[in-house]
Amino acid sequence: MARRPQDLLQLLTRAERLSVRRLQSVLEEFDCSVEAWRVLDLLSDGQGHHMSALADHAFLPAPTLTKLIDQLVDQNLVFRRVDPVDRRRVLAHLTPRGLQRWQLLTREVRSDWAELEPLLAQMDGERLGLLLDRLADALEGGTATGRGGVTTGRAERPVGRAR
């Protein structure tokens, strides 16, 4: 029997809040916020990312992200460079110290989450990821029925039904 949308929303919200709370408890030991960890995580690929991609990844409005990036620059974890392809944009990159910090944080987070590994092992974890990804895509871009989806855009825009 299919769950009611409000039941599913309750379960998703509960799981997200408990996950973030658990993550925060690990990161607090290193004076790092969840949003800063998300930024470091995206930048860990070594590619450099523009501010709007970082804002989307960290679920932050642009002005808040700018303040966070300023703090990470002050801590010598991140540096900014002009995008060589589009000189109007700025790319953020990890410093060597930022990469070390990200590696340490990731190791600690993985260690803390190790007890959940059996629950998220192979098939169940992959299936959960796939289902959550499909749900997010459907909510973002509409459904197979052609009805409008929910638009989230960047964090500073309100959420509502697409027209």
C-alpha atoms as one frame of an Amber mdcrd trajectory, in Angstrom:
protein
   0.000   0.000   0.000   1.389   3.387  -1.016   2.144   5.896   1.682   0.366
   9.212   1.788   2.545  12.136   0.649   2.410  13.715   4.113   3.662  10.460
   5.679   6.568  10.301   3.238   7.355  13.970   3.855   7.393  13.334   7.606
   9.809  10.409   7.187  12.115  12.347   4.842  12.184  15.377   7.145  12.877
  13.247  10.207  15.698  11.348   8.477  17.255  14.571   7.138  17.145  16.355
  10.492  18.556  13.401  12.403  21.302  12.957   9.789  22.288  16.618   9.943
  22.235  16.588  13.747  24.535  13.570  13.794  26.843  15.168  11.226  26.919
  18.419  13.225  27.972  16.565  16.354  31.037  15.215  14.528  31.913  18.490
  12.803  31.526  20.615  15.959  34.634  18.932  17.393  36.558  20.580  14.550
  34.741  23.920  14.672  33.185  23.267  11.257  29.589  23.807  10.166  27.640
  21.421   7.959  27.533  24.103   5.258  31.317  24.600   5.384  31.790  20.831
   5.152  29.518  20.731   2.097  31.585  23.486   0.444  34.858  21.713   1.245
  33.369  18.458  -0.039  32.418  19.931  -3.411  35.777  21.662  -3.768  37.633
  18.440  -2.921  37.328  17.336  -6.558  40.070  19.856  -7.412  38.099  21.373
 -10.282  37.247  24.738  -8.748  33.612  25.819  -8.619  31.769  29.086  -9.080
  29.731  30.633  -6.313  26.296  29.630  -7.611  27.308  25.943  -7.757  28.647
  26.187  -4.202  25.468  27.921  -3.014  23.330  25.179  -4.536  25.504  22.402
  -3.092  25.550  23.920   0.394  21.858  24.916   0.278  22.739  28.529   1.074
  21.608  31.875  -0.329  24.375  33.725  -2.186  25.065  36.385   0.489  25.426
  33.737   3.203  27.716  31.679   0.990  29.890  34.741   0.361  30.344  35.206
   4.123  31.166  31.523   4.524  33.717  31.621   1.692  35.277  34.737   3.268
  35.671  32.791   6.535  37.179  29.791   4.734  39.600  32.107   2.922  40.560
  33.706   6.264  41.253  30.207   7.640  43.458  29.451   4.606  41.193  26.561
   3.567  39.932  28.075   0.305  41.242  30.541  -2.265  39.524  32.378  -5.101
  40.687  32.768  -8.695  39.168  34.450 -11.708  37.613  31.872 -14.046  39.909
  31.689 -17.104  36.920  30.821 -19.333  34.634  33.606 -18.085  36.612  36.393
 -16.456  33.440  37.817 -14.900  33.176  34.778 -12.624  35.242  33.657  -9.677
  36.154  30.058  -8.964  36.833  28.765  -5.468  39.480  26.095  -4.862  40.796
  24.241  -1.821  44.201  25.168  -0.508  46.511  22.278   0.482  45.467  22.975
   4.080  41.808  22.884   2.995  42.308  19.515   1.350  43.923  18.136   4.517
  41.050  19.524   6.582  38.477  17.967   4.251  40.274  14.591   4.417  40.305
  14.706   8.227  36.627  15.669   8.430  35.604  13.021   5.920  37.531  10.346
   7.811  35.784  11.343  11.057  32.329  11.456   9.446  32.830   8.039   7.835
  34.015   6.613  11.137  30.973   7.978  12.936  28.605   6.652  10.279  30.270
   3.212  10.159  27.635   1.698  12.425  25.009   2.565   9.803  26.944   0.695
   7.117  24.963  -2.574   7.425  21.729  -0.634   6.997  23.040   1.141   3.918
  24.983  -1.823   2.534  25.163  -2.438  -1.200  21.627  -3.025  -2.496  19.678
  -1.077   0.120  22.022   1.919   0.039  22.120   2.013  -3.757  18.344   1.616
  -3.978  17.735   4.342  -1.392  20.076   6.693  -3.265  18.362   5.949  -6.557
  14.888   6.462  -5.119  15.833   9.727  -3.403  17.494  10.968  -6.591  14.404
  10.090  -8.652  12.149  11.798  -6.131  14.281  14.948  -6.137  14.353  14.996
  -9.948  10.583  14.572 -10.116   9.995  17.355  -7.593  12.456  19.644  -9.355
  11.417  19.113 -12.943   7.887  17.816 -12.951   6.518  14.320 -13.201   5.924
  11.882 -16.024   2.284  13.020 -16.099   3.381  16.437 -17.331   2.215  18.280
 -14.235   4.518  20.976 -12.949   7.128  20.175 -10.367   8.354  22.117  -7.413
  10.981  24.698  -8.200  13.695  25.254  -5.677  16.340  27.065  -7.676  18.801
  28.649  -5.357  18.164  28.746  -1.651  16.981  32.364  -1.550  14.014  31.738
  -3.864  10.703  30.581  -2.416   9.477  27.100  -3.153   6.223  26.793  -5.051
   4.487  24.978  -7.863   5.813  25.656 -11.348   3.366  27.191 -13.776
